[in-house]
Amino acid sequence: MEDTGKFEARYLAFLETIGPLRPRLHRYCARMTGSITDGEDVVQDALFRAYRSLETWDDSRPLAPWIFRIAHNQCINFLRSRGVRVEAEAAVAEPDLVEPGDPVGPAIGPAIEHLVLNLPPKERACVLLKDVFEYSLEEIAGLVESTVGGVKAALNRGRAKLESLQGRPAAPRVPTPENKMILQLYVKRFNSRDWDGLRELIAADARLLVADRFSGRLAEAGYFGVYSRMKQTWRLALGEVDDEPSIILLNLRKDAWEIDGIIRLDIAADGRISHISDYQHCPWTLTAGSIVVRESFSNGDVRPAACSNILDK
């Protein structure tokens, strides 16, 4: 996302307006990218792009499909940037001009939903939009810039592949020993309020994203100062989000630690943290998949909770 600094009031008002759309939008982008946090990053980019392009929106038409299409295009751009082949597999692709029969097969369940990452992007998008979000074939064709026939073909191919993938375990995502050590040090120093020690782990030009609040240079955000001044009892814990190593933000309320958010660290080749992403303001990320906290606490269980504020002053 662009470096905007603290988000302006008009943009925050726009985010509030489209708030009811956010959980569905994030769920789609998370399944397209294969990551809850990458999915929210794509949503952040898409919404800022939509906000900057509001003058091009035809206000006689619904806003949600327009934003969904922008988000879909951002997903494709993300996959391209990661080296994913966006075109359908040449050996099995059918021309969009061919009008196949109606796609068959039951809607996919939550367990199978994660397997769509194994599909090429067009098939992935068509299966998600039809079987998870219940879009019509015509609506999907408009979103993915195809024909109804092309959507039907992609659905048939995608569903057939998902049938063969059922029961196959996902490959575990394991951090390098060096990165795991950085995560452990970050958690330890945050919990001991060793802010100077935390800064030693971070590159001088590190960037910060506090989703829905701030995007820019960490040095200009006052990020750790906000946490240090808060009266709530915060702590971090190592964990996994959909089996991806992550840092979990916890808040102590009524003698129980509540999960308040996810924090992701990007670590450069030199071992320093180059980017911090804080998703505390995005409660939908907490229900978009599985969150496991790899730490026990003597003063209460860990339970989910809604977000509270981070960069509000």
Sequence and secondary structure as in RCSB ss.txt:
>XXXX:A:sequence
MEDTGKFEARYLAFLETIGPLRPRLHRYCARMTGSITDGEDVVQDALFRAYRSLETWDDSRPLAPWIFRIAHNQC
INFLRSRGVRVEAEAAVAEPDLVEPGDPVGPAIGPAIEHLVLNLPPKERACVLLKDVFEYSLEEIAGLVESTVGG
VKAALNRGRAKLESLQGRPAAPRVPTPENKMILQLYVKRFNSRDWDGLRELIAADARLLVADRFSGRLAEAGYFG
VYSRMKQTWRLALGEVDDEPSIILLNLRKDAWEIDGIIRLDIAADGRISHISDYQHCPWTLTAGSIVVRESFSNG
DVRPAACSNILDK
>XXXX:A:secstr
    EE  HHHHHHHHHTGGGHHHHHHHHHHHHT HHHHHHHHHHHHHHHHHTGGGS TTS HHHHHHHHHHHHH
HHHHHHTT   S  TTT   TT       S    HHHHGGGGGS HHHHHHHIIIIIS   HHHHHHHHT  HHH
HHHHHHHHHHHHHHHTT         HHHHHHHHHHHHHHHTT HHHHHHTEEEEEEEEETTTEEEEGGGTTHHH
HHHH  S EEEEEEEETTEEEEEEEEEETTEEEEEEEEEEEE TTSSEEEEEE TT GGGGSSS EEE    TT 
 EEE     SS  
